[in-house]
């Protein structure tokens, strides 16, 4: 265990130095991260105003709180591995990683965390600026805020493992863009990004509760904002634990078969 911690510390320092070399690119990526929730915020706030001040129990200030919290939660949990895995496999860039005495996922986790630490210097002031501009209403509860921390950690690892597992489809097909688009479309609707799940039709909410999308993003946001009861919070944490366990099983099954196929093709 100590050896793995030392490896992560080394990878983190190295990746942090690499990320620092791409400051301009990071600014561009961060603009996209911020613009999308702001657009949704403005649209839903306008709808609420046109409907007499609220929609489905959400006022303009509630929408502001929701989308600002969603922006931060999405930043802390998102990955980009599904976008680049195909390139790694297709070009053979993945081959050197298989020769190292370390599972490639550890390097990807370290890179992801390094990027997020690096970009917090932008996310934090941007969040403060959005709070100042849109005047959100945060009705926070101590216990809910405290539980939202482990909820975010579970959401990050579940989302990372699920997306890493799906990215392994590149071992079987050289074009995975269609799969990526289906996944991210589902993430948009079922994880509460385009609208709070409370405003979605009943069948969408049921689907979101069964599939892992809500637990990978919407749940930590709802918990942080104090929109859940204690029972709902405990249920959500249990669902996250189940999702993480299933994601670990999935990745162990797919990785072994995919790595063998990749090695056979490469040989």
C-alpha positions in Angstrom: 0.0 0.0 0.0 2.8 2.4 0.9 4.5 1.6 -2.4 1.2 2.6 -4.3 1.0 5.8 -2.3 4.6 6.7 -3.3 3.8 5.9 -6.9 0.8 8.2 -6.9 2.8 10.9 -5.3 5.4 10.7 -8.0 2.8 10.5 -10.8 1.0 13.5 -9.3 4.1 15.6 -9.2 5.0 14.7 -12.8 1.5 15.2 -14.2 1.2 18.5 -12.4 4.4 19.7 -14.1 3.0 18.5 -17.5 -0.4 20.2 -16.9 1.4 23.5 -16.1 2.8 23.5 -19.7 -0.7 23.6 -21.2 -2.1 26.6 -19.4 -3.7 28.1 -22.5 -5.4 24.9 -23.4 -6.7 24.5 -19.8 -8.3 27.9 -20.0 -10.1 27.0 -23.1 -11.4 23.7 -21.6 -12.5 25.6 -18.5 -14.5 28.1 -20.5 -16.5 25.2 -21.9 -17.0 23.8 -18.4 -18.3 27.1 -17.1 -20.4 28.2 -20.1 -22.7 25.2 -20.3 -24.2 25.4 -16.8 -24.4 29.2 -17.0 -26.5 28.8 -20.2 -28.8 26.4 -18.5 -29.0 28.7 -15.4 -30.0 31.7 -17.5 -32.6 29.7 -19.5 -34.3 28.1 -16.4 -34.2 31.4 -14.5 -35.9 33.1 -17.4 -38.5 30.3 -17.5 -39.1 30.6 -13.7 -39.5 34.4 -14.1 -42.0 34.0 -16.9 -44.0 31.5 -14.8 -44.5 33.8 -11.9 -41.2 33.3 -10.1 -40.8 29.6 -9.9 -40.9 26.3 -11.7 -41.5 23.0 -9.9 -40.5 24.5 -6.6 -37.3 26.2 -8.1 -37.0 29.9 -8.1 -34.4 31.8 -10.1 -32.1 31.9 -7.0 -32.6 28.1 -6.5 -31.6 27.5 -10.1 -28.5 29.6 -9.6 -27.5 27.6 -6.5 -28.2 24.3 -8.4 -26.2 25.1 -11.5 -23.3 26.6 -9.7 -23.1 23.5 -7.4 -23.5 21.3 -10.5 -20.6 23.1 -12.3 -18.3 22.5 -9.3 -19.4 18.8 -8.9 -19.0 18.1 -12.6 -15.5 19.6 -12.6 -14.6 17.4 -9.6 -15.9 14.2 -11.1 -15.6 14.4 -14.9 -13.0 12.5 -17.0 -11.8 12.7 -20.5 -10.6 9.1 -21.0 -13.4 8.1 -23.3 -12.3 10.8 -25.7 -8.7 9.7 -26.0 -8.6 6.0 -25.4 -9.5 5.3 -29.1 -6.5 7.3 -30.2 -4.2 5.4 -27.8 -5.3 2.1 -29.1 -5.4 3.1 -32.8 -1.9 4.6 -32.8 -0.3 2.1 -30.5 0.4 4.7 -27.9 -1.1 2.3 -25.3 1.5 -0.4 -25.9 4.3 1.2 -23.7 1.8 1.5 -20.8 1.3 -2.3 -20.9 5.0 -2.9 -20.5 5.1 -1.0 -17.2 4.6 -2.8 -13.8 1.6 -0.6 -13.0 -2.0 -0.8 -14.2 -2.6 2.1 -16.7 -5.6 3.3 -14.8 -3.4 4.5 -11.9 -1.6 6.9 -14.3 -5.0 8.2 -15.6 -6.3 8.8 -12.1 -3.2 10.7 -11.2 -3.4 12.8 -14.3 -7.0 13.6 -13.7 -6.5 14.6 -10.1 -3.4 16.8 -11.1 -5.5 18.6 -13.7 -8.3 19.3 -11.2 -5.9 20.6 -8.6 -4.2 22.8 -11.2 -7.5 24.3 -12.4 -8.9 25.0 -8.9 -7.1 28.3 -9.1 -9.6 29.3 -11.8 -12.7 27.4 -10.7 -12.7 28.9 -7.2 -12.7 32.6 -8.3 -15.1 31.8 -11.1 -17.5 30.2 -8.6 -17.2 33.3 -6.4 -17.9 35.5 -9.4 -21.0 33.6 -10.4 -22.3 33.7 -6.8 -21.9 37.5 -6.9 -23.6 37.9 -10.3 -26.5 35.5 -9.9 -27.2 35.7 -6.1 -28.0 32.0 -5.5 -30.0 30.9 -2.5 -28.0 28.3 -0.6 -30.0 26.8 2.3 -27.3 24.5 3.6 -27.5 22.0 6.4 -24.4 20.9 8.2 -25.0 17.2 8.1 -25.8 17.3 4.4 -22.7 19.4 3.5 -20.6 16.9 5.5 -22.1 13.9 3.7 -21.7 15.5 0.3 -17.9 15.2 0.7 -17.8 11.3 0.7 -20.6 11.4 -1.9 -18.4 13.4 -4.2 -15.5 11.0 -3.7 -17.7 8.0 -4.4 -19.2 9.8 -7.4 -15.7 10.5 -8.8 -14.4 6.9 -8.5 -17.7 5.4 -9.8 -17.7 7.8 -12.8 -14.1 7.2 -13.5 -14.3 3.4 -13.4 -17.5 3.3 -15.5 -16.1 5.6 -18.2 -12.7 3.8 -18.2 -14.6 0.5 -18.6 -16.6 1.9 -21.5 -13.5 3.4 -23.1 -12.1 -0.2 -23.3 -14.5 -0.8 -26.1 -11.7 0.6 -28.3 -10.0 -2.7 -28.0 -12.8 -4.2 -30.1 -13.6 -1.4 -32.4 -11.4 1.4 -33.7 -14.3 4.0 -33.7 -16.1 4.5 -30.4 -17.5 8.0 -31.1 -21.1 6.7 -31.4 -20.9 4.9 -28.0 -19.4 8.1 -26.5 -22.2 10.2 -27.8 -24.9 7.9 -26.5 -23.3 7.8 -23.1 -22.9 11.6 -22.8 -26.4 12.2 -24.0 -27.7 9.9 -21.2 -25.4 11.7 -18.8 -26.9 15.0 -19.8 -30.5 14.0 -19.1 -30.2 11.4 -16.4 -27.5 13.1 -14.2 -29.4 16.3 -13.8 -27.1 18.4 -16.0 -29.7 19.8 -18.4 -32.3 20.2 -15.7 -32.8 19.2 -12.1 -34.2 15.6 -12.0 -37.2 16.9 -10.0 -38.4 18.7 -13.1 -38.1 15.7 -15.4 -40.9 13.3 -16.2 -41.6 10.5 -13.8 -40.2 7.8 -16.1 -37.0 9.7 -16.5 -36.6 10.0 -12.7 -37.2 6.3 -12.4 -34.6 5.5 -15.0 -32.1 7.9 -13.3 -32.6 6.1 -10.0 -32.0 2.7 -11.5 -29.0 3.6 -13.7 -25.7 5.0 -12.2 -26.0 8.5 -13.8 -27.8 10.2 -10.9 -25.4 8.8 -8.3 -22.4 10.0 -10.3 -23.4 13.6 -10.4 -26.9 14.8 -9.4 -27.0 13.1 -6.0 -24.0 14.9 -4.5 -25.4 18.2 -5.7 -28.9 17.5 -4.3 -27.3 16.4 -1.0 -25.0 19.5 -0.8 -28.0 21.8 -1.4 -30.0 20.2 1.4 -32.8 19.0 -1.0 -32.7 15.4 0.5 -33.9 13.9 3.7 -31.6 11.8 5.9 -33.2 8.6 4.7 -32.7 9.7 1.0 -29.1 10.6 1.7 -28.3 7.2 3.3 -30.1 5.5 0.4 -28.1 7.5 -2.1 -24.8 6.6 -0.4 -25.7 3.0 -0.4 -26.6 3.2 -4.2 -23.2 4.8 -4.8 -21.4 2.0 -2.9 -23.3 -0.6 -5.0 -22.5 1.3 -8.2 -18.8 1.5 -7.3 -18.7 -2.2 -6.6 -20.4 -3.1 -9.9 -18.0 -0.7 -11.7 -15.0 -2.5 -10.1 -16.4 -5.9 -11.3 -17.1 -4.5 -14.8 -13.6 -3.1 -15.2 -12.0 -6.3 -14.0 -14.0 -8.4 -16.5 -13.5 -6.1 -19.5 -9.8 -5.2 -18.8 -8.6 -8.8 -18.8 -10.3 -9.7 -22.1 -9.5 -6.4 -23.8 -5.8 -6.4 -22.9 -5.5 -10.0 -24.3 -7.3 -8.9 -27.5 -5.1 -5.8 -27.9 -1.9 -7.9 -27.4 -3.0 -10.5 -29.9 -3.8 -7.8 -32.5 -0.5 -6.0 -31.8 1.5 -9.1 -32.2 
